[in-house]
Amino acid sequence: GPGQVADVVSSALPAAVAVAGGEPLLIRRAIDTEEDVRRALHDARDADLVVTVGGVSMGEYDFVRRVIETRGELDFWRVAMRPGKPLAVGRVDGIPVVGLPGNPVSALVGFEVYVLPAILAMSGRAGWRRPRRRCTLAADVSTPAGLRTFVRAVATASGGGIEVTPLPGQGSHQMRWMAAANALIDVAEDIAEIRAGQAVEAIMLDHPPGPSP
């Protein structure tokens, strides 16, 4: 309705799980109370891996991390990454839990970087990953120092190689540009500026995961 946030992750993440070879099990959405977050995690007790979206930052109504800590074990919280810095990883009732951030782009990039490798390893495909390619950057890129950054981009064949063009919308809420991307440029945390024409490594989102070469 008016003023509400459209939920795109409830469709996108189950599709990503299925592509990875998992069987998604959707749990009724929790409202912003600690009690209902506990209920949702209890409802997910038959899963092999629990993935939550939202509620892992520092807001007044961010209860997921707190519930993981009180009902189980929190292995770590927050990562030096953009998008997707709020991230909670732990276990509840012996089941691994990955708490992804609530912004949709952050959630999907977090899935690609953290959840996909976990699903592959848990299903007997440890070491598998989505293909990475050495590419030529088509336009300058600036990223925040100290954060490993995944830049949404379009990769195209060019002169026997691959050229990647950063997309104009890099905000963690800008799903239009996430949907348009077929690559993530992986920029190390100690790099703040990359010039057009330089070589970069990119994750090819439109290729299925496979054994590492």
Secondary structure, 3 states (H helix, E strand, C coil): CCCCCCCCHHHHHHHHHHHCCCCCCCCCCCCCCHHHHHHHHHHCCCCCCEEEECCCCCCCCCCHHHHHHHHEEEEEECCCEECCCCCEEEEECCEEEEEECCCHHHHHHHHHHHHHHHHHHHCCCCCEECCEEEEEECCCEECCCCCEEEEEEEEEEECCEEEEEECCCCCCCCHHHHHHCCEEEEECCCCCEECCCCEEEEEECCCCCEECC
